[in-house]
Amino acid sequence: MSPHGGIYVHLPYCASRCGYCAFVVTTDGSSRDRYLDALEREMTILAPETERSVFDTVYLGGGTPSLLPPAAVHRLVGALEKTFRLEPGAEVTLEANPEDVNPEAASAWRAAGVNRVSVGVQSFEDAELSAVGRRHDASRAASALEILAAAGLRVSGDLILGLPEQTPESFRRSVLRLLGSGATHASVYLLEVEKSKTLEEDRKLNPERYPSDDEQADMWLEMGEAFAAAGLGHYEISNWAAPGREARHNLKYWTRTATLGLGVSAHELWAERRRANVSTLEAYMGRLAGGERPFALDRSIDPSEAAREEVFLGLRLARGVEEDAIRRQILAASDARLAEDYGDWLASRILEKDESRVRFTERGFLVSNEVLSRFV
């Protein structure tokens, strides 16, 4: 039997837009009820296509899903349970901002069927949070993690490396506070200033506000050592977890396991097709009101593309991929230098080979984008 599938639901509503955000979001909540209706219509359209499938992960992302009233979360999870065959004990994750977390909300989310919460901490330093427009402070972030853990929910915390006003010392403090919070999963992302014109311009004008590339590399490696010492294993480029606490839903993306994508701008891999919904709210809701899934993209994946994906997605994982898969891609590639560069990556310890598998080293993860782009 094939692996169970996953379901992603995009909830685009936010109280404000953060300075680094590149996702499809809106700060106007007036369409929320219509949007929930549209999501249920999309589920209904999908039901016949998925009637033989079983799902063991649900991910409510955004946007800010925690901004929804608890009753709306209950309604949404209930509709998913009614429409699709969810495995008992399925991982149901909700993304949350710290300012939305309180004991009542945590209890309501758990009652709705949520059992894992991913919290957008980003930093435990007030100056860094303020610099990118976050609405919470460090104290609120620490309190949110404590409340969620006390409610019996599995907790993941996000941090960002490279924020304005961040220093090696301040980032070290954030890492240690996350490790002391009760979170059993951590996601750490490098700030992508090029996705925000404001941040990109600020870094050009005020480079002293940002850690240098060399500082970021050292901070990354020190962080990895701290996570390892605390028992969190590095299982994917940006993710660390205690044993058994890996993000089961996200693992589906990196292993090319079938996932549905519901909501505006959501992407999916289903029946060896890559599909994506339109990225504007009105178009999304309007086309569903007319009884059709609102695709902006719907194309089949041929075996050669699937083989490439196996390599560049699989290499994101600490366990790596079979070397035979890489060798096949080198032979099939139009890039004449790829074979030579692959040898150089092994010789310089960007990649390492263990029996039949190839994986990034910890230092190799720092330049992984350059390597992965060669297999796309």
Backbone torsions as a table, in degrees:
resi	resn	phi	psi	omega
1	MET	NA	137.9	180.0
2	SER	-69.1	157.9	179.1
3	PRO	-59.3	150.7	176.6
4	HIS	-65.8	152.9	-177.8
5	GLY	-88.2	176.2	176.9
6	GLY	-127.5	159.5	179.1
7	ILE	-127.7	122.8	173.6
8	TYR	-105.6	136.5	177.0
9	VAL	-125.5	121.5	-179.5
10	HIS	-92.8	124.9	178.4
11	LEU	-117.4	104.6	-164.6
12	PRO	-84.5	1.8	-170.3
13	TYR	-84.2	132.1	179.2
14	CYS	-135.9	152.1	175.2
15	ALA	-74.1	-31.3	177.1
16	SER	-157.8	161.8	179.5
17	ARG	-97.3	128.0	178.9
18	CYS	-77.4	154.3	-173.9
19	GLY	-62.2	-24.2	-175.8
20	TYR	-101.8	2.1	-169.6
21	CYS	-76.3	133.1	175.6
22	ALA	-122.6	13.6	-178.0
23	PHE	-88.9	164.7	175.7
24	VAL	-79.4	105.7	-178.7
25	VAL	-138.4	164.8	174.8
26	THR	-141.8	147.2	175.7
27	THR	-99.7	5.8	177.1
28	ASP	-100.9	108.4	-176.3
29	GLY	-89.0	8.1	-173.6
30	SER	-67.0	-21.5	-177.8
31	SER	-94.9	7.0	-169.7
32	ARG	-58.9	-46.1	-177.9
33	ASP	-65.2	-39.9	176.4
34	ARG	-64.0	-35.4	180.0
35	TYR	-66.6	-42.0	177.3
36	LEU	-62.9	-38.3	175.4
37	ASP	-60.7	-42.0	-179.1
38	ALA	-65.5	-39.2	177.3
39	LEU	-59.9	-42.5	179.8
40	GLU	-66.9	-34.6	175.7
41	ARG	-66.2	-39.2	178.8
42	GLU	-64.5	-39.1	176.1
43	MET	-59.9	-44.2	-178.3
44	THR	-62.3	-41.7	178.5
45	ILE	-63.1	-36.7	-177.9
46	LEU	-77.1	-22.9	-170.9
47	ALA	-51.6	-49.0	-179.0
48	PRO	-62.4	-32.6	-177.7
49	GLU	-72.3	-20.5	-173.0
50	THR	-117.7	12.8	-171.3
51	GLU	-65.4	-21.8	178.7
52	ARG	-95.6	1.3	-174.3
53	SER	-99.2	150.6	175.0
54	VAL	-119.0	138.9	-177.4
55	PHE	-118.6	137.2	179.7
56	ASP	-123.3	8.4	171.0
57	THR	-142.1	144.4	172.1
58	VAL	-132.1	135.5	179.8
59	TYR	-129.7	115.4	176.8
60	LEU	-95.6	103.8	-175.0
61	GLY	-117.7	-179.3	-177.2
62	GLY	-169.0	-152.0	16.1
63	GLY	65.2	-169.0	-178.7
64	THR	-131.1	84.1	-179.9
65	PRO	-56.1	-30.9	-179.4
66	SER	-67.7	-12.2	177.4
67	LEU	-74.5	-20.4	177.6
68	LEU	-65.5	143.5	171.9
69	PRO	-59.6	145.6	-179.6
70	PRO	-51.8	-34.9	179.4
71	ALA	-63.4	-34.0	179.0
72	ALA	-71.3	-36.9	176.1
73	VAL	-63.7	-42.8	178.9
74	HIS	-61.2	-43.4	178.8
75	ARG	-61.7	-44.5	-176.1
76	LEU	-66.5	-48.4	179.9
77	VAL	-64.8	-38.2	177.7
78	GLY	-62.0	-39.7	178.6
79	ALA	-66.4	-38.2	176.7
80	LEU	-63.7	-44.3	179.5
81	GLU	-63.7	-35.0	-179.2
82	LYS	-73.6	-35.1	-172.8
83	THR	-88.0	-36.9	-174.2
84	PHE	-117.1	158.3	177.4
85	ARG	-86.3	98.6	178.6
86	LEU	-91.6	132.4	178.0
87	GLU	-64.5	137.3	172.5
88	PRO	-55.3	134.5	-177.9
89	GLY	80.3	14.5	179.3
90	ALA	-57.1	145.0	174.7
91	GLU	-75.5	120.2	179.1
92	VAL	-121.1	107.6	-174.9
93	THR	-103.7	139.9	173.7
94	LEU	-124.2	129.9	173.9
95	GLU	-81.0	138.2	-176.4
96	ALA	-139.3	146.0	167.6
97	ASN	-95.0	145.4	-175.5
98	PRO	-55.3	-35.3	-176.2
99	GLU	-68.4	-14.7	178.7
100	ASP	-93.3	-5.9	-173.9
101	VAL	-92.2	125.4	172.0
102	ASN	-148.0	166.6	-176.4
103	PRO	-57.3	-36.4	-179.0
104	GLU	-67.2	-43.7	179.5
105	ALA	-65.2	-42.8	179.9
106	ALA	-60.3	-42.7	178.9
107	SER	-64.9	-41.4	-179.4
108	ALA	-66.9	-40.3	178.1
109	TRP	-62.2	-43.3	-180.0
110	ARG	-64.0	-40.3	178.9
111	ALA	-64.5	-29.4	179.9
112	ALA	-76.1	-13.0	-179.8
113	GLY	114.1	-3.6	176.1
114	VAL	-71.7	134.8	177.4
115	ASN	-127.5	0.8	179.5
116	ARG	-144.7	135.9	-180.0
117	VAL	-127.3	129.6	177.0
118	SER	-104.6	116.4	-170.8
119	VAL	-103.3	128.7	177.8
120	GLY	-81.1	74.6	179.5
121	VAL	-70.5	-54.1	-179.9
122	GLN	70.8	-39.8	176.8
123	SER	-166.5	154.5	171.2
124	PHE	-106.8	25.3	179.3
125	GLU	-119.2	120.5	-174.1
126	ASP	-59.9	-38.1	-178.4
127	ALA	-64.5	-38.1	179.8
128	GLU	-70.3	-40.9	178.9
129	LEU	-63.1	-44.4	-179.8
130	SER	-63.8	-35.0	-175.7
131	ALA	-65.1	-24.6	179.9
132	VAL	-114.4	15.7	171.2
133	GLY	78.2	22.0	175.4
134	ARG	-71.5	145.6	-174.0
135	ARG	-91.2	-11.6	179.7
136	HIS	-103.5	164.6	171.8
137	ASP	-111.0	178.2	-174.7
138	ALA	-62.1	-38.7	-179.1
139	SER	-63.0	-41.6	-179.9
140	ARG	-65.9	-37.4	178.7
141	ALA	-63.5	-45.9	180.0
142	ALA	-62.4	-40.8	179.7
143	SER	-64.3	-40.2	-179.2
144	ALA	-61.5	-45.1	-179.9
145	LEU	-63.4	-39.9	179.4
146	GLU	-64.7	-42.9	-179.5
147	ILE	-63.0	-45.0	-177.3
148	LEU	-65.8	-42.9	178.5
149	ALA	-63.8	-39.7	179.9
150	ALA	-66.0	-27.2	179.5
151	ALA	-80.1	-1.7	178.4
152	GLY	84.7	15.3	178.5
153	LEU	-91.6	145.7	172.8
154	ARG	-73.6	137.0	-170.4
155	VAL	-122.6	131.4	171.3
156	SER	-119.5	141.7	177.8
157	GLY	-122.0	135.1	177.3
158	ASP	-95.6	139.6	169.9
159	LEU	-127.1	156.2	175.4
160	ILE	-121.0	131.4	178.2
161	LEU	-102.4	129.2	178.8
162	GLY	107.7	11.2	-178.3
163	LEU	-65.8	152.1	171.9
164	PRO	-60.2	141.6	-177.9
165	GLU	77.2	-1.3	-178.7
166	GLN	-80.1	141.1	175.5
167	THR	-127.5	165.0	175.3
168	PRO	-55.0	-37.6	-179.0
169	GLU	-69.6	-42.4	-178.4
170	SER	-69.0	-36.8	178.4
171	PHE	-67.3	-38.4	176.7
172	ARG	-59.7	-41.3	178.8
173	ARG	-63.1	-40.6	179.7
174	SER	-63.9	-42.3	179.2
175	VAL	-61.1	-45.7	-177.9
176	LEU	-67.3	-36.2	177.9
177	ARG	-68.2	-37.4	177.1
178	LEU	-64.4	-42.6	-179.8
179	LEU	-64.8	-27.8	179.4
180	GLY	-90.6	6.3	-171.7
181	SER	-90.8	-14.7	-172.5
182	GLY	98.5	-5.3	176.3
183	ALA	-67.4	137.5	179.2
184	THR	-107.4	6.8	179.6
185	HIS	-147.9	140.9	178.2
186	ALA	-135.1	137.9	172.9
187	SER	-120.5	129.7	-178.5
188	VAL	-127.8	125.0	-175.5
189	TYR	-120.2	143.8	172.9
190	LEU	-78.6	134.7	178.1
191	LEU	-62.4	127.2	179.6
192	GLU	-103.4	86.5	-174.0
193	VAL	-64.0	-26.0	-177.5
194	GLU	-67.5	-14.2	178.7
195	LYS	-87.7	-2.2	177.3
196	SER	-133.3	115.4	-179.5
197	LYS	-60.0	-36.6	-179.5
198	THR	-63.7	-48.0	-179.7
199	LEU	-68.6	-38.3	179.8
200	GLU	-61.3	-44.3	178.6
201	GLU	-67.1	-40.3	-179.8
202	ASP	-62.7	-41.2	-179.3
203	ARG	-67.0	-33.5	176.7
204	LYS	-66.5	-40.8	-176.0
205	LEU	-81.6	-31.8	-173.8
206	ASN	-132.5	62.2	-175.9
207	PRO	-61.9	-23.2	-179.7
208	GLU	-67.5	-14.8	178.9
209	ARG	-78.4	-11.6	-172.9
210	TYR	-119.1	144.6	173.0
211	PRO	-65.8	143.4	179.7
212	SER	-70.5	167.9	178.9
213	ASP	-59.7	-41.8	179.1
214	ASP	-64.9	-40.8	177.3
215	GLU	-62.7	-41.9	179.4
216	GLN	-62.3	-39.3	178.7
217	ALA	-62.3	-45.2	179.2
218	ASP	-65.2	-39.5	179.2
219	MET	-63.1	-40.8	179.7
220	TRP	-61.1	-47.6	-178.0
221	LEU	-67.1	-41.0	177.8
222	GLU	-63.7	-40.8	177.6
223	MET	-59.6	-44.4	179.8
224	GLY	-60.3	-39.4	177.9
225	GLU	-65.3	-39.4	179.3
226	ALA	-66.0	-42.9	178.1
227	PHE	-62.6	-44.3	-179.1
228	ALA	-62.0	-41.6	179.6
229	ALA	-63.7	-27.9	179.6
230	ALA	-89.7	2.1	176.6
231	GLY	90.5	12.5	176.4
232	LEU	-97.5	117.3	-178.8
233	GLY	-84.0	143.4	178.5
234	HIS	-85.2	103.0	-173.4
235	TYR	-108.0	-11.3	177.7
236	GLU	-153.4	158.1	-172.8
237	ILE	-39.7	-50.6	-172.2
238	SER	-107.9	10.8	-169.8
239	ASN	-133.7	139.0	178.6
240	TRP	-131.1	146.5	-178.1
241	ALA	-153.6	150.8	167.8
242	ALA	-66.8	156.2	-179.4
243	PRO	-52.2	128.3	179.3
244	GLY	81.1	1.5	-178.1
245	ARG	-110.6	16.3	176.0
246	GLU	-60.6	154.3	178.3
247	ALA	-75.8	99.8	-175.3
248	ARG	-61.4	-35.9	-179.2
249	HIS	-66.4	-49.2	-177.6
250	ASN	-64.8	-29.8	176.0
251	LEU	-59.7	-27.9	179.0
252	LYS	-63.6	-38.1	179.8
253	TYR	-64.3	-41.6	-174.7
254	TRP	-79.5	-13.9	176.8
255	THR	-110.5	10.3	178.0
256	ARG	57.7	42.0	174.7
257	THR	-89.3	144.1	-174.8
258	ALA	-58.9	131.6	175.6
259	THR	-138.7	143.6	171.8
260	LEU	-92.6	150.4	175.0
261	GLY	-126.4	111.7	-178.8
262	LEU	-107.9	140.6	176.0
263	GLY	108.9	169.5	-179.1
264	VAL	-59.2	133.2	176.6
265	SER	66.8	5.5	-178.2
266	ALA	-70.1	144.1	178.0
267	HIS	-111.4	153.3	177.9
268	GLU	-148.8	157.8	169.5
269	LEU	-121.1	113.5	-176.0
270	TRP	-146.2	129.1	179.9
271	ALA	52.7	42.3	-179.5
272	GLU	54.6	39.3	170.9
273	ARG	-127.1	139.5	171.5
274	ARG	-98.2	125.9	-176.8
275	ARG	-134.1	148.0	179.0
276	ALA	-143.3	139.2	178.3
277	ASN	-82.0	159.6	177.0
278	VAL	-59.3	158.1	-171.6
279	SER	-106.7	13.6	174.2
280	THR	-118.8	139.8	-175.0
281	LEU	-60.7	-47.2	-175.2
282	GLU	-64.7	-39.2	177.8
283	ALA	-66.0	-40.1	179.5
284	TYR	-61.5	-51.6	-176.9
285	MET	-69.8	-36.3	-178.1
286	GLY	-65.7	-43.3	-177.9
287	ARG	-71.1	-32.9	175.9
288	LEU	-70.5	-33.6	175.6
289	ALA	-61.7	-27.1	177.3
290	GLY	-87.5	2.3	173.4
291	GLY	89.8	16.2	179.4
292	GLU	-126.6	149.3	173.2
293	ARG	-68.9	136.0	-170.6
294	PRO	-89.5	65.3	-176.4
295	PHE	-74.0	137.5	164.7
296	ALA	-99.7	-19.9	-179.9
297	LEU	-143.5	136.3	174.7
298	ASP	-157.9	101.8	-176.9
299	ARG	-143.5	151.1	178.5
300	SER	-79.8	157.5	177.7
301	ILE	-111.2	122.2	179.9
302	ASP	-84.0	165.9	-175.9
303	PRO	-57.7	-34.0	-178.8
304	SER	-69.1	-38.0	177.2
305	GLU	-68.2	-40.6	178.1
306	ALA	-60.6	-38.3	179.2
307	ALA	-66.5	-38.9	176.2
308	ARG	-64.0	-43.0	179.8
309	GLU	-62.2	-37.7	178.7
310	GLU	-56.3	-36.8	-178.3
311	VAL	-78.8	-54.7	-172.0
312	PHE	-75.9	-20.6	171.6
313	LEU	-84.3	-42.3	-178.5
314	GLY	-65.1	-32.5	179.0
315	LEU	-68.2	-17.2	175.2
316	ARG	-64.3	-25.5	-176.9
317	LEU	-85.5	146.0	-179.5
318	ALA	-62.1	-26.5	-179.9
319	ARG	-77.5	-13.6	176.1
320	GLY	69.7	-157.6	-176.8
321	VAL	-134.3	164.9	175.9
322	GLU	-65.2	136.1	-179.2
323	GLU	-62.6	-31.1	178.6
324	ASP	-57.3	-36.7	179.2
325	ALA	-65.2	-39.5	177.7
326	ILE	-67.3	-44.7	179.9
327	ARG	-58.9	-39.5	178.7
328	ARG	-64.7	-38.1	179.2
329	GLN	-69.2	-36.4	176.8
330	ILE	-62.4	-43.0	179.5
331	LEU	-65.7	-34.5	-176.3
332	ALA	-85.4	-13.8	-171.5
333	ALA	-74.6	149.6	172.7
334	SER	-87.3	-6.5	-179.9
335	ASP	-80.9	104.8	-173.9
336	ALA	-67.1	-23.6	-176.9
337	ARG	-89.5	-3.9	-171.5
338	LEU	-63.0	-42.5	-179.2
339	ALA	-62.2	-43.5	179.1
340	GLU	-64.8	-43.3	-179.3
341	ASP	-66.3	-36.4	177.4
342	TYR	-59.5	-43.4	176.3
343	GLY	-61.9	-40.1	178.4
344	ASP	-65.1	-38.8	-179.8
345	TRP	-64.0	-37.0	176.6
346	LEU	-69.6	-43.5	-177.5
347	ALA	-65.6	-34.9	-177.9
348	SER	-91.2	5.3	176.4
349	ARG	65.7	28.9	166.2
350	ILE	-76.7	-41.3	172.3
351	LEU	-114.9	154.1	174.2
352	GLU	-134.4	150.9	-178.1
353	LYS	-116.8	131.6	179.2
354	ASP	-129.8	108.2	-173.7
355	GLU	55.3	-112.9	-173.7
356	SER	-101.6	1.4	-174.9
357	ARG	-111.7	151.9	178.7
358	VAL	-123.4	137.7	-178.1
359	ARG	-146.7	162.9	172.8
360	PHE	-73.8	145.1	165.4
361	THR	-79.3	172.1	177.9
362	GLU	-61.0	-42.4	176.4
363	ARG	-69.0	-32.6	178.6
364	GLY	-62.4	-34.3	178.1
365	PHE	-57.9	-27.2	-178.7
366	LEU	-66.2	-26.3	179.8
367	VAL	-117.1	24.2	-174.4
368	SER	-63.0	-33.8	-178.5
369	ASN	-59.8	-40.6	179.7
370	GLU	-62.5	-41.4	-179.3
371	VAL	-71.2	-49.2	-176.7
372	LEU	-60.9	-36.0	-177.9
373	SER	-62.3	-22.6	-178.5
374	ARG	-76.3	-15.1	-179.6
375	PHE	-102.8	-4.2	-176.3
376	VAL	-71.9	NA	NA
